[in-house]
Amino acid sequence: MGLKDKIQDDIKTAMKAKDAARLSVLRMVMAEIKNQQAQVNLREELPEDEVLKVVASYQKKLSKSLEDYPSGDARNALLAEIKVVEEYLPKKASEAETKAAVEKVLAASSDRNFGNLMKLVMAELKGGADGKLVSSLLKQKLS
């Protein structure tokens, strides 16, 4: 079952459970996916990796919105939304796993171009890495 199908199933489950908060978040995620599909003009479904990128992008938007709400109910609601969206993202790699991936890519590649190495490390970790951490580790190793 693909990520989009899982989200659709969870929308149905949230409707049956009358979980309005979760339902709202899942509908927004689905709207983002459909919006991306319309922008690309695809008649068929978005590829799984594109769906994952859309969900990750939405989570990033929500996280940036946290800065606008220093405290209170709105911030708590936003944190709850982020928690729901994160259920559909891959588990983030630990710092040790990220270091190991950086070491592996550096050992396997003779290329020392930062951008190319960054892409290789991110591909190695399959979207489960913190870009800032990967960037800092690569800069340390390359300098």
Backbone as ProteinMPNN parsed JSONL, in Angstrom:
{"seq_chain_A": "MGLKDKIQDDIKTAMKAKDAARLSVLRMVMAEIKNQQAQVNLREELPEDEVLKVVASYQKKLSKSLEDYPSGDARNALLAEIKVVEEYLPKKASEAETKAAVEKVLAASSDRNFGNLMKLVMAELKGGADGKLVSSLLKQKLS", "coords_chain_A": {"N_chain_A": [[0.843, -1.171, 0.0], [0.579, 2.169, -0.901], [1.781, 5.416, 0.204], [-0.065, 7.469, -0.246], [-2.448, 6.013, -0.457], [-2.542, 4.983, 2.126], [-2.926, 7.307, 3.597], [-5.442, 8.056, 2.636], [-6.983, 5.896, 3.586], [-6.645, 6.326, 6.315], [-7.993, 8.716, 6.548], [-10.614, 7.907, 6.183], [-10.855, 6.279, 8.453], [-10.527, 8.199, 10.472], [-12.806, 9.69, 10.005], [-14.819, 7.869, 10.662], [-14.229, 7.534, 13.345], [-14.825, 9.976, 14.246], [-12.865, 11.911, 14.661], [-12.086, 14.929, 14.516], [-9.896, 16.731, 14.479], [-7.657, 15.234, 13.587], [-8.689, 14.384, 11.156], [-8.938, 16.797, 9.761], [-6.234, 17.558, 9.437], [-5.261, 15.409, 7.88], [-6.812, 15.72, 5.607], [-5.824, 18.134, 4.676], [-3.202, 17.388, 4.029], [-3.757, 15.577, 1.99], [-4.899, 17.349, 0.165], [-2.667, 18.892, -0.465], [-1.141, 16.961, -1.798], [-2.796, 16.401, -4.01], [-2.807, 18.937, -5.167], [-0.122, 19.193, -5.927], [-0.032, 17.156, -7.808], [-1.745, 18.208, -9.727], [-0.278, 20.441, -10.52], [1.834, 19.266, -11.808], [0.543, 18.177, -13.855], [-0.315, 15.5, -14.124], [-2.072, 12.696, -15.172], [-2.157, 10.224, -14.148], [-1.335, 8.656, -10.988], [0.768, 10.324, -8.57], [4.251, 9.556, -8.31], [5.566, 7.466, -5.68], [7.809, 8.511, -4.288], [7.537, 11.23, -4.828], [5.149, 11.822, -3.526], [5.961, 11.452, -0.909], [7.802, 13.561, -0.747], [6.058, 15.732, -0.914], [4.576, 15.456, 1.456], [6.638, 15.755, 3.316], [7.388, 18.364, 2.725], [5.08, 19.734, 3.484], [5.127, 19.241, 6.213], [7.413, 20.664, 6.866], [6.56, 23.273, 6.322], [4.631, 23.583, 8.321], [6.275, 23.396, 10.575], [7.845, 25.682, 10.304], [5.9, 27.557, 10.729], [5.582, 27.485, 13.434], [7.19, 29.402, 14.607], [5.683, 31.694, 14.513], [3.874, 31.459, 16.528], [4.357, 31.886, 19.676], [3.379, 30.856, 22.143], [0.566, 29.181, 23.717], [-2.825, 28.15, 22.798], [-3.006, 27.981, 19.997], [-0.412, 27.36, 19.214], [-0.132, 24.848, 20.437], [-2.068, 23.411, 19.004], [-0.906, 23.482, 16.473], [1.422, 22.021, 16.967], [0.268, 19.538, 17.445], [-0.744, 19.025, 14.9], [1.647, 18.797, 13.446], [2.689, 16.521, 14.629], [0.878, 14.557, 13.728], [1.353, 14.641, 10.948], [4.022, 13.84, 10.867], [3.835, 11.14, 11.344], [3.648, 9.965, 8.903], [6.026, 10.22, 7.681], [9.353, 9.016, 6.975], [11.363, 7.518, 9.565], [13.695, 9.58, 11.18], [17.204, 9.533, 10.624], [19.679, 8.695, 13.025], [22.334, 10.606, 14.61], [24.665, 9.097, 14.596], [24.118, 7.18, 12.598], [23.944, 8.897, 10.439], [26.553, 9.935, 10.348], [27.904, 7.587, 9.701], [26.877, 7.096, 7.138], [27.868, 9.314, 5.756], [30.627, 8.822, 5.945], [30.755, 6.415, 4.498], [29.913, 7.223, 1.913], [31.913, 9.085, 1.297], [34.13, 7.403, 1.261], [33.521, 5.759, -0.876], [33.379, 7.424, -3.055], [35.279, 9.363, -5.318], [34.863, 11.909, -5.935], [34.855, 15.251, -4.85], [33.086, 17.281, -4.738], [30.91, 19.34, -3.07], [28.072, 19.596, -3.411], [27.384, 17.356, -5.018], [28.204, 15.264, -3.324], [26.519, 15.719, -1.183], [24.015, 15.094, -2.297], [24.423, 12.352, -2.754], [24.726, 11.354, -0.128], [22.245, 11.996, 0.999], [20.622, 10.423, -0.626], [21.555, 7.931, 0.119], [20.602, 7.764, 2.714], [17.951, 7.776, 2.243], [15.983, 9.924, 2.42], [15.666, 10.094, 5.138], [17.206, 11.784, 6.643], [18.594, 14.567, 8.433], [19.055, 17.468, 6.818], [20.659, 19.657, 7.575], [22.396, 18.559, 9.447], [23.74, 16.649, 7.877], [24.984, 18.369, 6.067], [26.703, 19.867, 7.765], [28.375, 17.808, 8.75], [29.548, 16.912, 6.376], [30.933, 19.217, 5.581], [32.806, 19.369, 7.66], [34.326, 17.055, 7.147], [35.317, 17.558, 4.607], [36.944, 19.737, 4.906]], "CA_chain_A": [[0.0, 0.0, 0.0], [1.349, 3.393, -1.002], [1.573, 6.435, 1.224], [-1.318, 8.166, -0.543], [-3.53, 5.09, -0.09], [-2.578, 4.91, 3.591], [-3.535, 8.557, 4.065], [-6.871, 7.976, 2.324], [-7.576, 4.953, 4.537], [-6.67, 6.967, 7.622], [-9.06, 9.726, 6.493], [-11.858, 7.163, 6.43], [-10.834, 5.86, 9.852], [-10.758, 9.396, 11.288], [-14.213, 10.061, 9.836], [-15.612, 6.921, 11.443], [-13.957, 7.767, 14.759], [-15.231, 11.368, 14.519], [-11.669, 12.614, 15.122], [-12.098, 16.105, 13.642], [-8.566, 17.335, 14.369], [-6.85, 14.369, 12.713], [-9.324, 14.421, 9.837], [-8.584, 18.081, 9.147], [-4.825, 17.5, 9.043], [-5.115, 14.455, 6.785], [-7.414, 16.323, 4.413], [-4.869, 19.144, 4.186], [-2.104, 16.654, 3.394], [-4.276, 15.056, 0.719], [-5.055, 18.496, -0.731], [-1.317, 19.225, -0.931], [-0.763, 15.93, -2.767], [-3.585, 16.626, -5.227], [-2.328, 20.19, -5.744], [1.14, 18.881, -6.597], [-0.362, 16.345, -8.975], [-2.321, 19.116, -10.712], [0.801, 21.283, -11.024], [2.663, 18.458, -12.696], [-0.37, 17.759, -14.93], [-0.324, 14.043, -14.262], [-3.388, 12.055, -15.157], [-2.004, 9.076, -13.253], [-0.935, 8.974, -9.621], [2.139, 10.775, -8.332], [5.131, 8.489, -7.819], [5.651, 7.371, -4.218], [8.818, 9.432, -3.755], [6.985, 12.582, -4.927], [4.163, 11.937, -2.448], [6.758, 11.618, 0.3], [8.345, 14.92, -0.766], [4.951, 16.658, -0.628], [4.278, 15.337, 2.883], [7.771, 16.358, 4.025], [7.293, 19.801, 2.504], [3.988, 20.238, 4.321], [5.614, 19.196, 7.597], [8.358, 21.763, 6.995], [5.757, 24.5, 6.4], [4.048, 23.639, 9.657], [7.348, 23.658, 11.538], [8.217, 27.096, 10.182], [4.795, 28.334, 11.302], [5.712, 27.484, 14.893], [7.837, 30.649, 15.017], [4.657, 32.725, 14.6], [3.065, 31.216, 17.722], [5.279, 31.628, 20.787], [2.765, 30.002, 23.154], [-0.889, 29.212, 23.705], [-3.593, 27.082, 22.184], [-2.687, 27.874, 18.573], [0.867, 26.632, 19.116], [-0.398, 23.448, 20.78], [-2.791, 22.818, 17.872], [0.081, 23.316, 15.413], [2.279, 20.894, 17.368], [-0.521, 18.324, 17.228], [-0.772, 18.804, 13.449], [2.973, 18.322, 13.046], [2.812, 15.143, 15.117], [0.1, 13.703, 12.817], [2.042, 14.582, 9.653], [5.271, 13.095, 11.029], [3.545, 9.705, 11.314], [3.719, 9.507, 7.516], [7.387, 10.426, 7.203], [10.274, 7.995, 7.474], [12.062, 7.836, 10.813], [14.944, 10.3, 10.929], [18.426, 8.815, 10.981], [20.394, 9.245, 14.185], [23.602, 11.257, 14.249], [25.637, 8.032, 14.314], [23.782, 6.631, 11.281], [24.285, 9.922, 9.455], [28.019, 9.937, 10.246], [28.295, 6.37, 8.985], [26.526, 7.282, 5.726], [28.826, 10.286, 5.208], [31.9, 8.092, 5.807], [30.588, 5.437, 3.413], [29.876, 7.937, 0.63], [33.25, 9.649, 1.061], [35.033, 6.298, 0.939], [33.158, 5.175, -2.163], [33.411, 8.41, -4.129], [36.487, 10.176, -5.428], [34.357, 13.258, -6.155], [34.883, 16.063, -3.632], [32.143, 18.383, -4.935], [29.975, 19.318, -1.936], [26.696, 19.365, -3.867], [27.248, 15.964, -5.446], [28.311, 14.414, -2.145], [25.294, 15.932, -0.4], [22.973, 14.289, -2.957], [24.715, 10.939, -2.527], [24.455, 11.021, 1.277], [20.79, 12.046, 1.188], [20.077, 9.233, -1.287], [21.948, 6.787, 0.958], [19.732, 7.741, 3.891], [16.579, 7.68, 1.718], [15.082, 10.94, 2.948], [15.538, 10.02, 6.584], [18.313, 12.508, 7.257], [18.479, 15.995, 8.652], [19.946, 18.105, 5.851], [21.625, 20.52, 8.258], [23.403, 17.691, 10.046], [24.541, 16.096, 6.774], [25.789, 19.474, 5.559], [27.791, 20.185, 8.714], [29.308, 16.689, 8.78], [30.311, 16.919, 5.122], [31.867, 20.354, 5.619], [33.892, 18.984, 8.555], [35.162, 16.042, 6.497], [35.953, 18.098, 3.401], [37.918, 20.802, 5.229]], "C_chain_A": [[0.893, 1.241, 0.0], [0.982, 4.385, 0.092], [0.243, 7.157, 1.011], [-2.518, 7.3, -0.152], [-3.674, 4.992, 1.428], [-3.252, 6.154, 4.16], [-5.042, 8.528, 3.809], [-7.591, 7.026, 3.281], [-7.688, 5.576, 5.926], [-7.703, 8.093, 7.681], [-10.397, 9.051, 6.8], [-11.958, 6.747, 7.898], [-11.128, 7.047, 10.772], [-12.208, 9.858, 11.189], [-15.101, 9.171, 10.695], [-15.45, 7.159, 12.941], [-14.378, 9.169, 15.203], [-14.085, 12.164, 15.158], [-11.445, 13.81, 14.194], [-10.71, 16.702, 13.445], [-7.687, 16.532, 13.405], [-7.384, 14.41, 11.287], [-8.934, 15.687, 9.084], [-7.144, 18.063, 8.626], [-4.649, 16.576, 7.84], [-5.721, 14.994, 5.487], [-6.489, 17.387, 3.817], [-3.686, 18.464, 3.474], [-2.554, 16.134, 2.038], [-4.461, 16.184, -0.293], [-3.697, 18.918, -1.302], [-0.858, 18.232, -2.006], [-1.496, 16.154, -4.086], [-3.158, 17.915, -5.927], [-1.033, 19.96, -6.514], [0.888, 18.083, -7.87], [-0.931, 17.234, -10.083], [-1.238, 20.019, -11.32], [1.674, 20.549, -12.023], [1.847, 17.986, -13.912], [-0.34, 16.261, -15.181], [-1.758, 13.526, -14.237], [-3.341, 10.828, -14.245], [-1.511, 9.564, -11.898], [0.501, 9.503, -9.583], [2.986, 9.587, -7.898], [5.277, 8.573, -6.296], [6.659, 8.362, -3.638], [8.343, 10.887, -3.82], [5.953, 12.827, -3.816], [4.886, 12.182, -1.13], [7.338, 13.031, 0.389], [7.272, 15.942, -0.416], [4.634, 16.636, 0.865], [5.396, 15.985, 3.702], [7.739, 17.881, 3.897], [6.203, 20.418, 3.378], [4.419, 20.268, 5.785], [6.577, 20.357, 7.844], [7.631, 23.102, 7.113], [5.164, 24.669, 7.795], [5.103, 23.986, 10.702], [7.788, 25.116, 11.495], [7.144, 27.988, 10.791], [4.876, 28.415, 12.819], [6.32, 28.79, 15.413], [6.813, 31.769, 15.218], [3.81, 32.608, 15.871], [3.968, 30.886, 18.907], [4.684, 30.741, 21.884], [1.253, 30.046, 22.99], [-1.518, 28.056, 22.959], [-3.239, 26.887, 20.713], [-1.391, 27.093, 18.371], [0.659, 25.147, 19.417], [-1.122, 22.732, 19.645], [-1.827, 22.545, 16.725], [1.027, 22.154, 15.721], [1.561, 19.566, 17.162], [-0.593, 17.994, 15.739], [0.548, 18.223, 12.971], [3.151, 16.863, 13.448], [2.067, 14.169, 14.2], [0.842, 13.542, 11.492], [3.309, 13.737, 9.75], [5.061, 11.583, 11.054], [3.726, 9.12, 9.912], [5.096, 9.711, 6.899], [8.292, 9.316, 7.722], [10.969, 8.474, 8.741], [13.389, 8.508, 10.464], [16.136, 9.48, 11.409], [19.092, 9.495, 12.166], [21.694, 9.895, 13.704], [24.655, 10.213, 13.883], [25.383, 7.422, 12.929], [24.158, 7.617, 10.18], [25.798, 9.985, 9.255], [28.507, 8.732, 9.44], [28.012, 6.508, 7.485], [27.494, 8.254, 5.056], [30.171, 9.601, 4.964], [31.851, 7.135, 4.619], [30.641, 6.122, 2.052], [31.245, 8.523, 0.307], [34.251, 8.568, 0.667], [34.773, 5.759, -0.464], [33.328, 6.138, -3.332], [34.721, 9.184, -4.129], [36.123, 11.642, -5.659], [34.386, 14.031, -4.837], [34.028, 17.324, -3.797], [31.068, 18.276, -3.862], [28.563, 18.969, -2.367], [26.455, 17.919, -4.265], [27.297, 15.005, -4.26], [27.053, 14.512, -1.282], [24.155, 15.07, -0.978], [23.179, 12.802, -2.681], [24.378, 10.509, -1.096], [22.949, 10.998, 1.518], [20.118, 10.834, 0.533], [20.381, 7.983, -0.468], [21.005, 6.637, 2.15], [18.245, 7.766, 3.52], [15.606, 8.663, 2.377], [14.937, 10.943, 4.45], [16.631, 10.775, 7.307], [17.966, 13.975, 7.443], [19.516, 16.668, 7.757], [21.013, 18.973, 6.495], [22.759, 19.696, 8.864], [24.327, 17.118, 8.973], [25.493, 17.165, 6.255], [26.97, 19.767, 6.484], [28.822, 19.058, 8.773], [30.172, 16.652, 7.516], [31.334, 18.052, 5.119], [33.052, 20.043, 6.517], [34.86, 18.052, 7.845], [35.94, 16.609, 5.3], [37.005, 19.16, 3.726], [39.139, 20.258, 5.935]], "O_chain_A": [[1.832, 1.351, 0.789], [-0.002, 4.207, 0.81], [-0.486, 7.425, 1.966], [-3.488, 7.799, 0.417], [-4.786, 4.926, 1.951], [-4.053, 6.066, 5.091], [-5.827, 8.93, 4.668], [-8.695, 7.328, 3.735], [-8.682, 5.388, 6.627], [-8.231, 8.39, 8.752], [-11.202, 9.563, 7.577], [-13.022, 6.851, 8.508], [-11.885, 6.919, 11.734], [-12.775, 10.356, 12.162], [-16.014, 9.648, 11.369], [-16.399, 7.01, 13.711], [-14.297, 9.506, 16.385], [-14.296, 12.971, 16.063], [-10.708, 13.715, 13.213], [-10.384, 17.137, 12.342], [-7.054, 17.098, 12.514], [-6.613, 14.465, 10.328], [-8.633, 15.634, 7.891], [-6.875, 18.503, 7.509], [-3.958, 16.929, 6.884], [-5.196, 14.748, 4.401], [-6.388, 17.518, 2.597], [-3.236, 18.934, 2.43], [-1.823, 16.236, 1.052], [-4.206, 15.994, -1.482], [-3.592, 19.26, -2.479], [-0.256, 18.626, -3.005], [-0.888, 16.103, -5.155], [-3.15, 17.974, -7.156], [-0.864, 20.47, -7.622], [1.532, 18.318, -8.892], [-0.624, 17.026, -11.258], [-1.285, 20.322, -12.512], [2.189, 21.144, -12.97], [2.406, 17.459, -14.874], [-0.339, 15.816, -16.329], [-2.547, 13.893, -13.367], [-4.347, 10.444, -13.649], [-1.297, 10.76, -11.702], [1.328, 9.179, -10.435], [2.497, 8.703, -7.194], [5.125, 9.645, -5.71], [6.394, 8.985, -2.61], [8.705, 11.692, -2.962], [5.899, 13.914, -3.24], [4.468, 13.02, -0.331], [7.366, 13.629, 1.465], [7.542, 16.908, 0.297], [4.443, 17.69, 1.473], [5.123, 16.687, 4.676], [8.031, 18.597, 4.855], [6.387, 21.497, 3.942], [4.109, 21.215, 6.509], [6.556, 20.963, 8.914], [8.026, 23.963, 7.899], [5.194, 25.756, 8.371], [4.848, 24.78, 11.609], [8.07, 25.715, 12.533], [7.45, 29.06, 11.313], [4.299, 29.319, 13.423], [6.007, 29.232, 16.518], [7.045, 32.688, 16.003], [3.113, 33.551, 16.245], [4.309, 29.722, 19.117], [5.407, 29.953, 22.494], [0.724, 30.849, 22.221], [-0.844, 27.113, 22.545], [-3.178, 25.754, 20.234], [-1.29, 26.265, 17.465], [1.212, 24.289, 18.73], [-0.824, 21.574, 19.353], [-1.911, 21.503, 16.076], [1.389, 21.392, 14.824], [2.175, 18.581, 16.753], [-0.512, 16.828, 15.354], [0.572, 17.275, 12.187], [3.704, 16.067, 12.689], [2.566, 13.078, 13.923], [0.948, 12.432, 10.972], [3.636, 12.999, 8.82], [6.0, 10.824, 10.814], [3.934, 7.916, 9.76], [5.305, 9.407, 5.725], [8.034, 8.742, 8.78], [11.141, 9.673, 8.96], [14.11, 8.063, 9.571], [16.087, 8.827, 12.452], [19.069, 10.72, 12.29], [22.091, 9.749, 12.548], [25.446, 10.422, 12.964], [26.325, 7.178, 12.176], [24.634, 7.219, 9.117], [26.272, 10.079, 8.123], [29.405, 8.848, 8.606], [28.82, 6.083, 6.66], [27.895, 8.04, 3.912], [30.781, 9.775, 3.91], [32.796, 7.058, 3.833], [31.331, 5.657, 1.145], [31.688, 8.462, -0.84], [35.122, 8.801, -0.171], [35.704, 5.35, -1.157], [33.412, 5.705, -4.481], [35.21, 9.604, -3.081], [36.987, 12.516, -5.585], [33.975, 13.497, -3.807], [34.22, 18.311, -3.086], [30.394, 17.253, -3.75], [27.92, 18.124, -1.744], [25.442, 17.326, -3.895], [26.525, 14.048, -4.197], [26.586, 13.518, -0.726], [23.43, 14.406, -0.237], [22.222, 12.078, -2.408], [23.815, 9.436, -0.879], [22.435, 10.086, 2.166], [19.159, 10.284, 1.075], [19.548, 7.08, -0.375], [20.656, 5.525, 2.544], [17.386, 7.777, 4.4], [14.534, 8.269, 2.837], [14.154, 11.726, 4.989], [16.957, 10.457, 8.45], [17.156, 14.542, 6.709], [20.717, 16.458, 7.925], [22.146, 19.022, 6.018], [23.926, 20.082, 8.803], [25.547, 17.103, 9.139], [26.673, 16.896, 6.028], [28.105, 19.898, 6.026], [30.021, 19.327, 8.838], [31.374, 16.394, 7.581], [32.475, 17.859, 4.699], [34.183, 20.403, 6.193], [36.075, 18.232, 7.928], [37.066, 16.196, 5.021], [37.867, 19.448, 2.895], [40.046, 21.019, 6.272]]}, "name": "protein", "num_of_chains": 1, "seq": "MGLKDKIQDDIKTAMKAKDAARLSVLRMVMAEIKNQQAQVNLREELPEDEVLKVVASYQKKLSKSLEDYPSGDARNALLAEIKVVEEYLPKKASEAETKAAVEKVLAASSDRNFGNLMKLVMAELKGGADGKLVSSLLKQKLS"}
